[in-house]
Amino acid sequence: MCGIFGYATFGHPLTRREIITLLVNGLRRLEYRGYDSAGIAIDSGTEENRGAALILREKGNIDALVKYIDETLASEKIPDDVVFRSHFGMAHTHWATHGGPCRQNSHPHTSDPSNQFVVVHNGIITNYKTL
């Protein structure tokens, strides 16, 4: 089983850290469903990548994801106090059905290296090679 949690706001200012906390808390409510990896997608919030998604995903439990998020924000000097007036984020717990549990196999998945299009899904996409 997997779980999907989304969060959208318009005109309600929140910091990146508050948005991450909301998404992680949403995932924690889905932990009972069983999973082997988890991830989130949020607005990158940078001038050079305006509108692109920041994808953070990790093998293991939600605590492992939180540790990875904190390490990534610190190592890449991504401020967590940036305020977003409008925002959409998504989070996903994943159970690997094709391939083993790993960061690359975790959700969210992206369309290309620029993360222009982001998707999470439950179930098996049998025609994934065609897509």
Backbone bond lengths (Angstrom), bond angles and torsions (degrees), N, CA, C in turn:
res aa  C-N    CA-C-N  psi(-1)  N-CA   C-N-CA  omega(-1)  CA-C   N-CA-C  phi
1 M - - - 1.453 - - 1.527 109.07 -
2 C 1.284 115.43 153.36 1.458 122.54 177.76 1.519 108.57 -129.81
3 G 1.291 115.48 171.35 1.451 119.78 176.44 1.515 110.62 -140.46
4 I 1.324 116.19 142.16 1.461 122.09 178.76 1.524 107.72 -122.71
5 F 1.327 114.92 133.87 1.461 120.95 176.77 1.521 108.12 -134.47
6 G 1.305 117.30 130.64 1.457 121.63 178.54 1.514 110.49 -124.00
7 Y 1.327 115.13 155.23 1.464 120.72 179.19 1.517 108.54 -142.64
8 A 1.323 116.51 127.32 1.465 121.37 178.44 1.521 108.76 -132.30
9 T 1.324 115.88 142.35 1.458 120.82 177.17 1.523 109.22 -144.68
10 F 1.300 115.52 148.53 1.460 121.07 176.08 1.526 108.19 -135.82
11 G 1.326 115.88 121.83 1.449 120.70 178.05 1.512 114.42 72.13
12 H 1.315 117.11 19.31 1.470 122.25 178.14 1.528 107.51 -122.97
13 P 1.324 118.11 93.99 1.467 120.96 -173.18 1.533 113.07 -62.23
14 L 1.320 115.02 130.22 1.462 122.97 174.78 1.517 108.51 -139.57
15 T 1.322 115.89 149.70 1.459 119.96 175.08 1.522 109.72 -80.31
16 R 1.328 115.36 163.01 1.466 120.20 176.35 1.541 109.43 -56.44
17 R 1.323 118.20 -42.27 1.469 121.70 -179.56 1.526 110.57 -62.68
18 E 1.324 118.27 -40.83 1.467 120.24 178.85 1.525 111.03 -65.31
19 I 1.325 116.86 -38.78 1.466 120.84 178.36 1.526 110.29 -65.61
20 I 1.324 116.66 -44.84 1.468 120.49 177.98 1.523 109.83 -60.01
21 T 1.322 117.08 -43.61 1.468 120.75 -179.66 1.530 110.96 -61.47
22 L 1.335 117.30 -42.68 1.463 120.27 177.13 1.528 111.51 -60.40
23 L 1.326 116.98 -44.80 1.466 120.56 -179.55 1.528 111.60 -65.49
24 V 1.319 116.71 -44.50 1.472 120.49 179.62 1.529 110.39 -63.97
25 N 1.331 117.68 -41.89 1.464 119.99 178.07 1.527 111.00 -63.61
26 G 1.331 117.13 -36.02 1.454 120.30 174.97 1.521 111.47 -62.31
27 L 1.340 116.79 -41.86 1.468 120.23 177.32 1.526 111.35 -64.52
28 R 1.312 116.85 -38.52 1.473 119.76 -179.87 1.526 111.14 -60.66
29 R 1.325 117.46 -31.05 1.463 120.47 178.09 1.531 111.67 -71.22
30 L 1.340 116.29 -15.84 1.460 120.97 -178.99 1.529 112.55 -103.06
31 E 1.316 117.45 3.12 1.470 120.30 -174.97 1.522 113.45 -59.29
32 Y 1.314 118.16 -30.92 1.458 121.86 -177.76 1.525 112.31 -62.18
33 R 1.331 117.63 -16.93 1.461 121.93 -175.24 1.529 113.11 -77.51
34 G 1.313 118.12 -14.84 1.456 121.12 -178.55 1.516 111.56 85.78
35 Y 1.322 116.85 135.92 1.455 122.45 -178.16 1.522 108.82 -170.29
36 D 1.342 117.03 165.62 1.462 120.62 176.57 1.525 112.73 -128.36
37 S 1.329 117.04 0.75 1.462 121.51 176.16 1.531 108.08 -161.59
38 A 1.325 115.25 166.07 1.461 119.53 -177.90 1.523 109.18 -152.85
39 G 1.332 115.79 159.17 1.451 119.30 178.65 1.511 112.10 -163.25
40 I 1.345 115.09 165.68 1.458 121.60 177.21 1.523 109.34 -135.72
41 A 1.319 115.49 157.60 1.470 123.01 171.61 1.518 106.74 -129.87
42 I 1.330 115.94 127.71 1.463 121.72 178.05 1.517 108.73 -136.89
43 D 1.314 116.86 165.86 1.461 121.80 177.20 1.521 108.93 -62.37
44 S 1.331 116.58 135.65 1.468 119.51 -179.82 1.519 111.22 -66.33
45 G 1.318 116.60 -31.25 1.452 120.93 175.75 1.514 115.65 66.52
46 T 1.339 116.87 21.61 1.451 119.85 178.58 1.520 109.22 -110.42
47 E 1.314 116.52 150.02 1.462 120.95 -179.05 1.524 112.04 -60.64
48 E 1.332 117.14 -41.27 1.466 119.89 -177.00 1.527 112.81 -74.21
49 N 1.322 117.94 -21.29 1.461 121.02 -178.86 1.522 111.76 -122.26
50 R 1.325 116.91 34.15 1.462 120.52 -177.58 1.522 110.25 -53.46
51 G 1.314 115.76 127.61 1.456 121.42 179.13 1.513 114.19 88.57
52 A 1.322 118.52 -13.07 1.470 120.66 178.06 1.522 109.30 -80.92
53 A 1.302 115.64 157.86 1.467 120.61 -178.43 1.519 111.39 -96.36
54 L 1.298 114.49 145.45 1.458 122.98 171.13 1.518 105.93 -99.78
55 I 1.324 117.30 116.97 1.458 122.62 -176.63 1.525 108.36 -103.82
56 L 1.316 116.33 126.65 1.460 122.48 179.04 1.521 107.43 -131.53
57 R 1.325 116.97 115.75 1.466 120.84 -176.60 1.521 109.44 -143.70
58 E 1.340 114.66 153.88 1.457 118.89 -175.14 1.521 110.57 -154.20
59 K 1.308 114.96 147.46 1.465 123.21 173.29 1.527 107.57 -73.66
60 G 1.299 116.24 144.01 1.462 120.13 176.54 1.516 111.75 105.72
61 N 1.322 114.87 -158.90 1.459 119.65 -175.08 1.529 112.52 -85.56
62 I 1.311 115.69 -179.64 1.459 120.57 -176.75 1.523 111.06 -66.47
63 D 1.317 117.87 -33.48 1.470 119.41 175.99 1.524 110.91 -61.44
64 A 1.335 117.44 -37.04 1.472 120.76 176.62 1.523 110.09 -65.37
65 L 1.332 117.34 -38.55 1.469 121.04 176.69 1.522 110.44 -63.26
66 V 1.322 117.90 -45.73 1.469 121.51 -179.87 1.524 110.12 -60.59
67 K 1.312 117.34 -42.75 1.470 121.08 177.83 1.525 110.26 -61.09
68 Y 1.336 116.75 -44.79 1.460 121.12 178.79 1.529 111.33 -63.07
69 I 1.321 117.34 -42.65 1.471 121.16 178.42 1.523 109.60 -59.02
70 D 1.334 116.93 -49.95 1.470 121.02 -178.36 1.528 111.22 -61.41
71 E 1.332 117.44 -43.24 1.470 121.27 179.46 1.533 110.96 -64.88
72 T 1.330 117.25 -40.98 1.460 121.27 -178.68 1.529 111.14 -67.73
73 L 1.316 117.44 -45.86 1.462 120.31 178.50 1.527 110.60 -59.44
74 A 1.334 116.33 -41.18 1.468 119.99 -179.42 1.525 111.47 -70.70
75 S 1.333 118.10 -47.34 1.470 120.65 -174.90 1.527 112.22 -69.73
76 E 1.331 117.82 -32.62 1.460 121.13 -179.81 1.528 112.28 -95.57
77 K 1.340 114.81 6.95 1.471 121.44 177.79 1.535 111.74 53.53
78 I 1.321 115.46 46.10 1.454 122.45 177.13 1.526 106.79 -94.31
79 P 1.327 118.06 112.55 1.474 119.66 -176.71 1.525 111.76 -68.11
80 D 1.330 116.50 138.02 1.459 119.15 178.83 1.522 112.15 -97.59
81 D 1.348 116.85 3.78 1.458 120.37 179.31 1.533 112.94 -102.06
82 V 1.335 117.59 7.81 1.462 121.49 175.70 1.531 107.91 -64.98
83 V 1.323 116.80 133.99 1.463 121.47 -178.23 1.524 109.93 -98.80
84 F 1.324 115.72 132.38 1.460 123.44 176.40 1.522 107.72 -111.78
85 R 1.341 117.47 125.14 1.471 120.70 176.35 1.532 110.52 -77.40
86 S 1.301 116.79 -32.69 1.460 122.45 176.74 1.524 106.81 -133.82
87 H 1.318 115.11 145.19 1.458 117.38 -175.07 1.521 110.54 -161.33
88 F 1.326 115.14 150.26 1.460 122.12 169.03 1.513 107.66 -133.50
89 G 1.303 116.80 133.49 1.458 121.57 176.59 1.515 109.81 -137.84
90 M 1.314 116.09 155.02 1.457 120.39 176.74 1.517 109.27 -135.92
91 A 1.327 113.89 151.83 1.461 120.68 -178.78 1.526 108.37 -139.29
92 H 1.329 115.55 152.48 1.457 119.10 -174.16 1.523 110.34 -150.93
93 T 1.326 115.37 135.02 1.462 120.56 166.06 1.516 106.31 -102.56
94 H 1.318 116.56 139.83 1.470 121.48 -168.41 1.521 110.55 -130.44
95 W 1.319 115.30 141.33 1.459 121.74 172.31 1.526 106.57 -114.51
96 A 1.317 117.17 114.54 1.467 121.05 -175.44 1.526 110.34 -64.13
97 T 1.321 115.44 124.17 1.461 121.05 176.59 1.526 111.44 -112.49
98 H 1.326 116.86 -24.85 1.466 122.46 176.60 1.515 106.79 -125.05
99 G 1.305 117.34 112.69 1.455 120.47 -175.97 1.522 109.64 84.06
100 G 1.302 115.66 164.42 1.455 120.60 -178.28 1.512 112.58 -79.63
101 P 1.319 116.22 165.84 1.452 119.53 175.80 1.529 110.73 -65.00
102 C 1.322 116.66 125.14 1.457 121.95 178.37 1.527 107.81 -161.54
103 R 1.313 116.51 165.54 1.465 120.48 -178.72 1.523 110.90 -59.16
104 Q 1.328 117.86 -42.90 1.470 121.39 -177.43 1.526 111.89 -64.09
105 N 1.313 117.70 -32.68 1.456 122.46 -177.49 1.531 111.74 -85.19
106 S 1.321 117.58 -10.63 1.461 122.12 -178.10 1.522 111.14 -74.99
107 H 1.303 115.54 160.82 1.463 121.82 175.21 1.518 108.24 -97.81
108 P 1.312 119.01 158.41 1.449 131.32 1.16 1.532 112.47 -72.62
109 H 1.336 115.06 149.54 1.456 122.27 173.80 1.525 108.56 -98.95
110 T 1.329 115.23 154.88 1.465 119.72 -177.42 1.520 111.33 -124.35
111 S 1.321 114.47 161.65 1.462 120.98 -177.75 1.520 112.40 -76.57
112 D 1.334 116.70 -31.97 1.460 121.07 -174.32 1.530 108.69 -164.95
113 P 1.327 118.16 176.11 1.470 119.87 -178.29 1.532 114.98 -59.55
114 S 1.338 118.22 -21.59 1.462 119.70 179.23 1.536 112.26 -83.46
115 N 1.318 116.82 -4.68 1.475 122.62 179.51 1.523 112.05 58.78
116 Q 1.327 116.81 35.96 1.461 120.93 -178.00 1.526 111.71 -65.22
117 F 1.328 117.22 -36.31 1.455 122.22 -178.48 1.522 107.77 -126.01
118 V 1.321 116.38 129.32 1.466 121.53 -175.67 1.524 108.59 -124.73
119 V 1.333 116.44 140.22 1.465 119.96 -179.42 1.532 110.05 -142.49
120 V 1.322 114.60 145.22 1.464 122.91 165.58 1.522 105.79 -125.45
121 H 1.321 116.87 152.48 1.454 119.92 178.67 1.511 109.29 -155.00
122 N 1.308 115.29 156.74 1.453 121.37 171.15 1.522 107.06 -108.77
123 G 1.302 115.51 142.00 1.448 119.62 179.42 1.516 111.31 104.11
124 I 1.307 114.79 -177.38 1.454 122.48 -176.85 1.526 109.04 -107.48
125 I 1.312 117.04 129.67 1.465 121.44 175.33 1.514 106.20 -96.83
126 T 1.320 116.83 103.74 1.454 121.12 -173.34 1.529 112.71 -74.90
127 N 1.316 118.52 -23.52 1.456 121.11 -179.49 1.523 111.11 -103.49
128 Y 1.329 117.61 33.91 1.464 121.49 -175.78 1.518 112.82 -61.14
129 K 1.315 118.74 -32.03 1.471 119.81 179.63 1.517 111.25 -67.66
130 T 1.313 117.44 -38.27 1.465 122.10 178.82 1.523 110.11 -66.59
131 L 1.326 115.49 -41.20 1.463 120.14 -178.42 1.517 109.74 -66.77
